[in-house]
Amino acid sequence: MVKNSLKNVIPSARLSNFVYKTGDILQAELFLLNDSVEEVRDNIEVYFEFDGKREFITSWDSGTVAA
């Protein structure tokens, strides 16, 4: 995981909470970090993984992200 954090462009999520109970709603702010020297645009797929099961949630077009 550490090597992924050293990439110039990386999708990220800011969670509203770090601890959830049954029935809580998980909310996240999605964004694309761009530390490269060029504009970037990407289509990002979002998955939720819990207890060994992975489920597709949505895809997101980042739009153009400035350098």
C-alpha positions in Angstrom: 0.0 0.0 0.0 2.8 2.5 0.8 4.2 2.3 -2.8 0.7 3.3 -4.1 0.8 6.4 -2.0 3.9 7.5 -3.9 2.2 7.7 -7.3 1.7 11.1 -8.9 -2.0 10.5 -9.5 -4.2 8.6 -7.1 -7.9 8.3 -6.3 -8.9 9.0 -2.7 -11.9 8.9 -0.4 -12.6 11.0 2.7 -15.0 9.0 4.9 -17.5 10.8 7.2 -16.7 8.3 10.0 -14.2 5.6 10.8 -16.4 3.4 12.9 -19.8 2.2 11.7 -22.6 0.3 13.4 -25.3 -1.8 11.7 -27.7 0.5 10.0 -25.3 3.4 9.7 -24.9 5.0 6.3 -21.4 5.1 4.8 -20.7 8.4 3.1 -17.5 9.3 1.3 -16.2 12.3 -0.6 -14.3 11.0 -3.7 -11.5 13.0 -5.3 -8.5 12.5 -7.6 -5.1 13.8 -6.3 -2.9 15.0 -9.0 0.8 15.8 -8.2 1.9 15.3 -11.8 2.9 18.0 -14.2 0.0 17.4 -16.6 -3.8 17.6 -16.4 -5.4 14.2 -15.9 -8.9 12.7 -16.3 -9.9 9.2 -15.2 -13.0 7.0 -14.8 -12.8 5.5 -11.3 -14.7 2.4 -10.1 -15.8 2.3 -6.5 -16.1 -1.0 -4.6 -17.1 -1.9 -1.1 -15.4 -4.9 0.4 -16.5 -6.5 3.7 -16.1 -9.9 5.2 -14.4 -11.3 2.0 -17.2 -10.0 -0.3 -16.6 -7.3 -2.9 -19.5 -5.3 -4.4 -19.4 -2.7 -7.1 -21.0 0.6 -5.9 -20.5 3.2 -8.7 -18.2 4.6 -11.3 -17.1 8.2 -11.3 -15.7 10.4 -14.1 -13.2 12.7 -12.4 -13.4 15.4 -15.0 -10.2 17.2 -15.9 -8.0 17.7 -12.8 -5.4 20.4 -13.1 -1.7 19.8 -12.6 
